[in-house]
Amino acid sequence: MSTQEQTQPLITHLIELRNRILKAIASIMVIFISIVWFSSQIYEFVSAPLISRLPQGGSMIATDVASPFFTPLKLTLVVAVFLAVPLVLYQVWAFVAPGLYKHERRLIAPLLFSSSLLFYCGVAFAYYVVFPLIFSFFTAISLGGVQFATDISSYLDFVLSLFMAFGIAFEVPVAIILLCWTGATDTKTLSEKRPYIVVIAFIAGMLLTPPDMVSQTLLAVPMCILFEIGLFFSRFYTRPKNDDADDESEEDA
């Protein structure tokens, strides 16, 4: 095969990758433009768990002149990215699917769907379960001569870090299934290392969340539960022995 013949498939793949990236970005921008008019309402919704628990007379503040304008826009862009995750993952799937074997396509398709669903579940868990608890705890702590007033930009950075931490943490079952399916480990080995996994979960909770025991525990406990869920479902995702034969037949074809 000549050098030119080898270069043509590479250029084709690069063009396909560029098109998929552009489509993913376009989907994010379309969603952003569709919801940008409601940026103030979106920020009010996200800030509601704190505002509803502020002490009497307490309020959120803006320490920067442009914060009331740019902070809701920043949040709206992040929301657009979150909402576009299934569309972005579809573009990833459309790019890699032609190069996958049949058994790999059977595994990756449901994992892409479940990873999106689990990420959304993690964000919802943070908003509806974690935020009410930690904000009730924080606002209950009062210091003499100190008025509780949170900057809107600081609050946004705080909640986005928690959203990301819980969204990623809820991907534990998908990670375990992939590890077991690829042969990197197995369910028996993971079961024997359960005590270490619990310790790692609490260390991850310490590193991924703000420095308070409440949010650390609220992240570590679901991770332990999700570990058990991933361990259970990984038993059904063991690679059959005849997959190698199928791979060879597909290559010959």
C-alpha positions, 0 to 999 in steps of 0.5 A: 500500500502506497503512502498516499493510500494510507493517508486517504483513510486518515484524512477521511477520519479527521474530516469525520471527527471534525464534522462530529465535533461541529455537530456536537457544538452546534447542538449545545449552541442551539439549546443555549440560544433556546433557553438563554431568555430564561437565564434569570429563572434558571439561576433562581431555580438553582439558587432556591435551595439556599435562598429558602434557608437564608436567615431572616433578612439575609440575601445573596449579593453581587460583589462584581458589577457585571456578575448579575449579567454574566453569572446567569449566562454562565449557568445557562451555558452549563445547563445547555451542555448538560442537556446536550450530553445525549446528543454529544454522546450520540456523535461520539457513538456515530464516530466510533461505532463503524470501527467496533465489533458486534459484541462491542456495539452491544455493550457500548450502546447501553452504556452510553445511555446509562452513563447519561442517565446516571449523570443526570441522577447524580445532579438531581441527587445533589440538588434535591437531597444534598443541597437542602441538607448542607445549606440548612447546616451552613445557614444554621451556623451563626457567628456574632457580628457576621451577616450571612450574604453569599456572592452569586458567582461564588455560589454558582462555582460551589454548586457547579463543583457539587453537580460535577462531583456527584454526576461523575460519582454516579458513573461508578457502575459504568466504570465497574462494568467496563473494568470487568468486561475488558478483563482488567479485574473481575467481580470476585476480586472487587468483592474481596477488596470491598473494605478498600473501596469504602475507604477510597469512596470516602477519600474521593468524597473528601477530594471532590466536595467542599471541606465539610463532613456532610457533603463528603459523607453524602457523596461517599455513601452513594458511591458505596451503594453504586459500587454494589450495583455495578458489581451486581450488573457486571456479572451479566457483562462478562465477555463470551468466549465465542466473541474472539471467533466472531471477531475473526469472522468479521475481520475475514468478512 
